């Protein structure tokens, strides 16, 4: 122990005299054999020419401290009295930071989802709200009233979206889904990709419903029923996922046979429509004949009732009515004998005169 203490005292004495690089006082050579230029604590080269008394200038460590002081405080702007204004600038930066990250304006149709260090904290309602500054609390604005729409199938311009119907036919279907957000918290945290999930659920639900419908129903007659069933099925699946989404409606925009048989299918459809039009005309004619027959039968029943009450009078009246119908369209001339002036058929004479005049004009 005494030897170790003695060695430490000798080392301290040597450093006080000249340091580990030797003694540089009065230009003497260092006793340790070191060079004056190898001492980092000595003055830099050219210091003797600086005019400083004793021939010593500032050391390298002093220059380093001065440069660091100038970079942090010596170059900052100063006030009228020479005071530095960097504290005011720092206060301004902090104020801007608080104003931009703590105040949040939420619209009437929006909700703000607040997370504290990445975890859900609360939901902000519409209006101006204040939270902790970032990065402690972050706010995500979600529009809960906007009706979003996604197009699926052949309406997107992609390849055919072929589905099999319940009667084993193939149909190319295109449709759209309208939806909005009913629970912003579940929508933000429950599903990673909400839009992709909605598209996949819609495609699955549509195929399941089309598999139970006929081709004619899918082409037009039962579209309303199919749309309602797909909407109900989608809502059940999304609720089971906890997606926080409300399905507003399904709209089938295109329902055609595959492109390979589309022309033949159109011809068949045209023939079916022609046959249906002929059937409608036949039904209309049959209804007209039936109504006419019923009217004539009712009139005959009334005449028969009158005939049963007064047969002779009814027979004579029917005779007169029949002769009136027959003779109303025939030119007649009545001649009387004796002192009665003969009847002159003036309308007939006028007609006979007009006919030769017309024939002459034609010639």
C-alpha positions as CSV (number, residue, x, y, z in Angstrom):
1,X,0.0,0.0,0.0
2,X,2.8,2.4,0.8
3,X,4.4,1.8,-2.6
4,X,1.1,2.4,-4.4
5,X,0.6,5.7,-2.5
6,X,4.1,6.8,-3.2
7,X,3.7,6.1,-7.0
8,X,0.4,8.2,-7.0
9,X,2.1,11.1,-5.3
10,X,4.9,11.1,-7.9
11,X,2.4,11.1,-10.7
12,X,0.5,14.0,-9.3
13,X,3.7,16.0,-8.8
14,X,4.8,15.3,-12.4
15,X,1.5,16.5,-13.8
16,X,1.6,19.7,-11.7
17,X,5.1,20.5,-13.0
18,X,4.6,19.8,-16.6
19,X,1.8,17.4,-17.2
20,X,2.1,14.0,-18.9
21,X,3.6,15.8,-22.0
22,X,6.4,17.5,-20.1
23,X,7.1,21.0,-18.9
24,X,6.5,23.8,-21.4
25,X,7.4,26.7,-19.1
26,X,9.8,29.4,-20.5
27,X,10.3,27.4,-23.6
28,X,12.3,24.6,-21.8
29,X,12.2,21.2,-23.2
30,X,9.9,18.8,-21.5
31,X,11.6,16.4,-19.2
32,X,9.5,13.6,-20.2
33,X,10.9,13.7,-23.7
34,X,7.6,14.9,-25.3
35,X,7.2,17.7,-27.8
36,X,5.6,21.0,-27.0
37,X,3.4,20.6,-30.2
38,X,2.0,17.3,-29.0
39,X,0.5,18.9,-25.8
40,X,-3.2,19.6,-26.6
41,X,-3.4,22.0,-23.6
42,X,-0.7,24.2,-24.9
43,X,-1.2,27.3,-27.1
44,X,-1.8,26.7,-30.8
45,X,0.8,27.3,-33.4
46,X,1.6,31.0,-34.0
47,X,0.5,32.0,-30.5
48,X,3.9,33.5,-29.8
49,X,3.3,36.0,-32.6
50,X,0.0,37.1,-31.0
51,X,1.6,39.8,-28.8
52,X,0.3,38.3,-25.6
53,X,2.7,38.9,-22.7
54,X,4.8,35.9,-21.9
55,X,4.4,34.6,-25.4
56,X,1.4,32.5,-24.5
57,X,-2.0,32.6,-26.4
58,X,-5.3,30.9,-25.7
59,X,-5.1,27.2,-25.5
60,X,-7.1,24.9,-27.9
61,X,-9.6,24.0,-25.2
62,X,-10.3,27.7,-24.6
63,X,-11.0,28.2,-28.3
64,X,-13.3,25.2,-28.3
65,X,-15.3,26.6,-25.4
66,X,-15.5,30.0,-27.0
67,X,-16.8,28.7,-30.2
68,X,-19.4,26.6,-28.4
69,X,-20.5,29.6,-26.4
70,X,-20.8,31.7,-29.6
71,X,-22.8,29.1,-31.4
72,X,-25.4,28.8,-28.6
73,X,-25.6,32.3,-27.2
74,X,-23.2,34.7,-28.9
75,X,-25.0,34.8,-32.3
76,X,-28.6,35.2,-31.0
77,X,-30.4,38.5,-31.8
78,X,-30.4,41.0,-29.0
79,X,-32.8,43.7,-27.8
80,X,-32.3,47.4,-27.6
81,X,-30.4,47.2,-24.3
82,X,-28.2,44.3,-25.5
83,X,-30.4,41.6,-23.9
84,X,-30.9,38.4,-25.8
85,X,-34.5,37.7,-27.0
86,X,-34.2,33.9,-27.4
87,X,-36.3,33.3,-24.3
88,X,-39.2,35.1,-26.0
89,X,-38.7,33.1,-29.2
90,X,-38.8,29.9,-27.2
91,X,-42.1,31.0,-25.5
92,X,-43.6,31.8,-28.9
93,X,-42.7,28.4,-30.3
94,X,-44.2,26.7,-27.3
95,X,-47.4,28.8,-27.6
96,X,-47.8,27.9,-31.3
97,X,-47.2,24.2,-30.4
98,X,-49.9,24.3,-27.8
99,X,-52.4,26.2,-30.0
100,X,-52.0,23.8,-33.0
101,X,-52.0,20.5,-31.1
102,X,-54.4,21.3,-28.2
103,X,-57.4,23.0,-29.9
104,X,-59.6,21.0,-32.2
105,X,-62.7,22.2,-34.1
106,X,-65.2,19.4,-34.8
107,X,-68.0,19.9,-37.3
108,X,-71.7,19.1,-36.8
109,X,-71.5,15.9,-38.8
110,X,-68.1,14.8,-37.3
111,X,-66.8,13.1,-34.2
112,X,-63.3,13.3,-32.8
113,X,-61.5,10.1,-31.6
114,X,-59.0,11.0,-28.9
115,X,-56.1,8.6,-28.2
116,X,-53.7,9.0,-25.2
117,X,-50.3,7.7,-26.1
118,X,-51.9,5.4,-28.7
119,X,-54.8,4.1,-26.6
120,X,-58.4,5.2,-26.9
121,X,-59.4,7.9,-24.4
122,X,-62.7,9.5,-25.3
123,X,-64.9,10.8,-28.2
124,X,-65.2,14.6,-28.9
125,X,-68.6,16.0,-29.9
126,X,-69.2,18.8,-32.4
127,X,-67.8,22.2,-31.4
128,X,-64.4,23.5,-30.2
129,X,-62.6,21.0,-27.9
130,X,-59.3,21.1,-26.0
131,X,-57.0,18.2,-25.4
132,X,-53.5,17.6,-24.2
133,X,-50.8,18.7,-26.7
134,X,-49.2,16.2,-29.0
135,X,-47.6,13.7,-28.7
136,X,-49.5,13.0,-25.5
137,X,-53.0,13.1,-27.1
138,X,-53.9,12.8,-30.7
139,X,-57.3,13.5,-32.4
140,X,-58.7,11.7,-35.5
141,X,-61.8,13.4,-37.0
142,X,-64.5,11.0,-38.4
143,X,-67.5,12.1,-40.5
144,X,-70.4,10.0,-39.3
145,X,-73.1,11.4,-41.6
146,X,-71.5,11.1,-45.0
147,X,-73.0,8.4,-47.2
148,X,-70.2,6.5,-48.8
149,X,-70.6,4.3,-51.8
150,X,-68.6,1.5,-53.3
151,X,-69.2,-0.1,-56.8
152,X,-68.7,-3.8,-57.2
153,X,-68.9,-6.2,-60.2
154,X,-68.9,-5.3,-63.8
155,X,-69.8,-1.6,-63.2
156,X,-66.2,-1.0,-62.2
157,X,-65.0,-1.7,-65.8
158,X,-63.1,-4.8,-64.7
159,X,-63.7,-8.4,-65.8
160,X,-67.1,-10.0,-65.7
161,X,-68.5,-10.7,-62.3
162,X,-70.2,-14.0,-62.9
163,X,-72.6,-15.6,-60.4
164,X,-74.7,-18.8,-60.5
165,X,-78.4,-18.4,-59.9
166,X,-80.7,-20.8,-58.2
167,X,-81.9,-22.4,-61.5
168,X,-78.3,-23.1,-62.5
169,X,-77.9,-20.1,-64.9
170,X,-74.9,-17.7,-65.1
171,X,-75.4,-14.0,-64.8
172,X,-73.0,-11.1,-65.0
173,X,-73.9,-8.8,-62.1
174,X,-72.8,-5.2,-61.2
175,X,-74.1,-3.4,-58.1
176,X,-73.2,-0.6,-55.6
177,X,-73.3,-0.5,-51.8
178,X,-74.2,2.7,-49.8
179,X,-73.1,2.9,-46.2
180,X,-72.1,5.3,-43.4
181,X,-70.5,5.1,-39.9
182,X,-72.8,4.5,-36.9
183,X,-70.1,3.9,-34.3
184,X,-66.9,5.9,-34.9
185,X,-65.0,4.2,-32.1
186,X,-65.7,0.7,-33.5
187,X,-65.0,1.9,-37.0
188,X,-61.6,3.3,-36.0
189,X,-60.3,0.4,-33.9
190,X,-62.2,-2.8,-34.7
191,X,-61.4,-3.3,-38.3
192,X,-58.1,-2.6,-40.0
193,X,-59.4,-2.0,-43.5
194,X,-63.1,-1.1,-43.3
195,X,-63.7,-0.4,-47.0
196,X,-62.1,-3.6,-48.1
197,X,-64.1,-5.5,-45.5
198,X,-67.4,-4.0,-46.6
199,X,-66.6,-4.9,-50.2
200,X,-65.8,-8.5,-49.3
201,X,-68.9,-8.9,-47.1
202,X,-71.1,-7.4,-49.9
203,X,-69.7,-9.8,-52.5
204,X,-70.3,-12.8,-50.2
205,X,-73.8,-11.7,-49.3
206,X,-74.8,-11.1,-53.0
207,X,-73.5,-14.5,-54.1
208,X,-75.4,-16.2,-51.3
209,X,-78.7,-14.5,-52.2
210,X,-78.3,-14.9,-56.0
211,X,-77.8,-18.6,-55.4
212,X,-81.4,-18.8,-54.1
213,X,-83.0,-16.7,-56.9
214,X,-84.0,-17.5,-60.4
215,X,-82.5,-15.9,-63.6
216,X,-85.7,-14.0,-64.4
217,X,-85.8,-12.6,-60.8
218,X,-82.2,-11.5,-61.1
219,X,-82.7,-9.8,-64.5
220,X,-85.5,-7.6,-63.3
221,X,-88.6,-9.1,-61.8
222,X,-87.2,-9.7,-58.3
223,X,-84.4,-7.2,-58.0
224,X,-86.1,-5.3,-55.2
225,X,-86.4,-8.5,-53.1
226,X,-82.7,-9.4,-53.8
227,X,-81.4,-6.0,-52.8
228,X,-83.3,-6.1,-49.5
229,X,-82.1,-9.6,-48.7
230,X,-78.4,-8.6,-49.5
231,X,-78.7,-5.5,-47.3
232,X,-80.1,-7.5,-44.4
233,X,-77.5,-10.2,-44.7
234,X,-74.6,-7.6,-44.9
235,X,-75.8,-5.8,-41.8
236,X,-75.9,-9.1,-39.8
237,X,-72.3,-10.0,-40.8
238,X,-70.9,-6.5,-40.1
239,X,-72.6,-6.3,-36.7
240,X,-71.1,-9.6,-35.8
241,X,-67.7,-8.1,-36.7
242,X,-68.4,-5.1,-34.6
243,X,-67.5,-2.9,-37.6
244,X,-69.6,0.1,-36.5
245,X,-71.1,0.5,-40.0
246,X,-74.7,0.9,-41.1
247,X,-75.7,-0.4,-44.6
248,X,-78.0,2.2,-46.2
249,X,-78.9,0.2,-49.4
250,X,-78.0,-2.0,-52.3
251,X,-78.6,-1.0,-55.9
252,X,-78.2,-3.5,-58.8
253,X,-77.0,-1.5,-61.8
254,X,-76.3,-4.2,-64.3
255,X,-77.6,-7.7,-64.7
256,X,-76.8,-9.4,-68.0
257,X,-76.0,-12.8,-69.3
258,X,-72.3,-13.6,-70.0
259,X,-70.8,-11.9,-73.0
260,X,-70.4,-15.2,-74.9
261,X,-74.2,-15.8,-75.0
262,X,-75.5,-12.2,-74.7
263,X,-76.6,-11.9,-78.3
264,X,-78.5,-15.2,-78.3
265,X,-80.1,-14.3,-75.0
266,X,-81.3,-11.0,-76.4
267,X,-83.0,-12.8,-79.3
268,X,-84.7,-15.1,-76.9
269,X,-85.8,-12.2,-74.8
270,X,-87.1,-10.4,-77.9
271,X,-89.1,-13.5,-78.9
272,X,-90.6,-13.8,-75.4
273,X,-91.6,-10.2,-75.4
274,X,-93.3,-10.6,-78.9
275,X,-95.2,-13.6,-77.7
276,X,-96.3,-11.8,-74.6
277,X,-97.6,-8.9,-76.7
278,X,-99.6,-11.3,-78.8
279,X,-101.1,-12.8,-75.7
280,X,-102.0,-9.4,-74.4
281,X,-103.8,-8.5,-77.7
282,X,-105.7,-11.8,-77.5
283,X,-106.7,-11.2,-74.0
284,X,-107.9,-7.7,-74.9
285,X,-110.0,-9.0,-77.8
286,X,-111.5,-11.7,-75.6
287,X,-112.5,-9.2,-72.9
288,X,-114.1,-7.0,-75.6
289,X,-116.2,-9.8,-77.0
290,X,-117.2,-10.9,-73.5
291,X,-118.3,-7.4,-72.6
292,X,-120.3,-7.0,-75.9
293,X,-122.0,-10.4,-75.4
294,X,-122.9,-9.6,-71.8
295,X,-124.5,-6.3,-72.9
296,X,-126.5,-8.0,-75.7
297,X,-127.7,-10.7,-73.3
298,X,-128.8,-8.1,-70.8
299,X,-130.7,-6.2,-73.5
300,X,-132.4,-9.4,-74.7
301,X,-133.4,-10.2,-71.2
302,X,-135.1,-6.8,-70.8
303,X,-137.0,-7.3,-74.1
304,X,-138.1,-10.7,-73.1
305,X,-139.6,-9.4,-69.9
306,X,-141.6,-6.8,-71.9
307,X,-142.7,-9.5,-74.3
308,X,-144.1,-11.6,-71.5
309,X,-146.2,-8.7,-70.2
310,X,-147.6,-7.6,-73.6
311,X,-146.7,-10.0,-76.5
312,X,-148.7,-8.3,-79.3
313,X,-147.6,-4.8,-78.5
314,X,-144.0,-5.9,-78.1
315,X,-144.1,-7.8,-81.4
316,X,-145.5,-4.8,-83.3
317,X,-142.9,-2.4,-81.7
318,X,-140.1,-4.7,-82.7
319,X,-141.4,-4.9,-86.2
320,X,-141.6,-1.1,-86.5
321,X,-138.1,-0.7,-85.1
322,X,-136.7,-3.3,-87.5
323,X,-138.3,-1.7,-90.5
324,X,-137.1,1.7,-89.4
325,X,-133.5,0.4,-89.4
326,X,-133.9,-1.2,-92.8
327,X,-135.6,1.6,-94.6
328,X,-133.6,4.5,-93.0
329,X,-130.9,4.1,-95.5
330,X,-133.0,3.5,-98.7
331,X,-134.4,6.2,-101.1
332,X,-138.2,6.0,-101.0
333,X,-141.0,7.3,-103.3
334,X,-144.7,7.2,-102.1
335,X,-147.5,7.6,-104.7
336,X,-151.1,8.3,-103.8
337,X,-154.1,8.0,-106.2
338,X,-157.0,10.4,-106.4
339,X,-156.9,14.1,-105.6
340,X,-153.8,13.8,-103.3
341,X,-150.8,15.8,-104.5
342,X,-148.0,13.3,-105.2
343,X,-145.0,13.4,-103.0
344,X,-141.9,14.8,-104.5
345,X,-138.7,13.3,-103.3
346,X,-136.8,16.5,-103.2
347,X,-133.6,15.2,-101.5
348,X,-133.4,12.4,-104.1
349,X,-133.9,14.9,-106.9
350,X,-131.2,17.1,-105.6
351,X,-128.9,14.1,-105.3
352,X,-129.6,13.0,-108.9
353,X,-128.8,16.6,-110.1
354,X,-125.6,16.7,-108.2
355,X,-124.3,13.4,-109.5
356,X,-124.3,14.5,-113.2
357,X,-122.5,17.7,-112.3
358,X,-119.8,15.9,-110.5
359,X,-119.4,13.5,-113.4
360,X,-119.0,16.4,-115.8
361,X,-116.3,18.0,-113.7
362,X,-114.5,14.7,-113.6
363,X,-114.6,14.5,-117.4
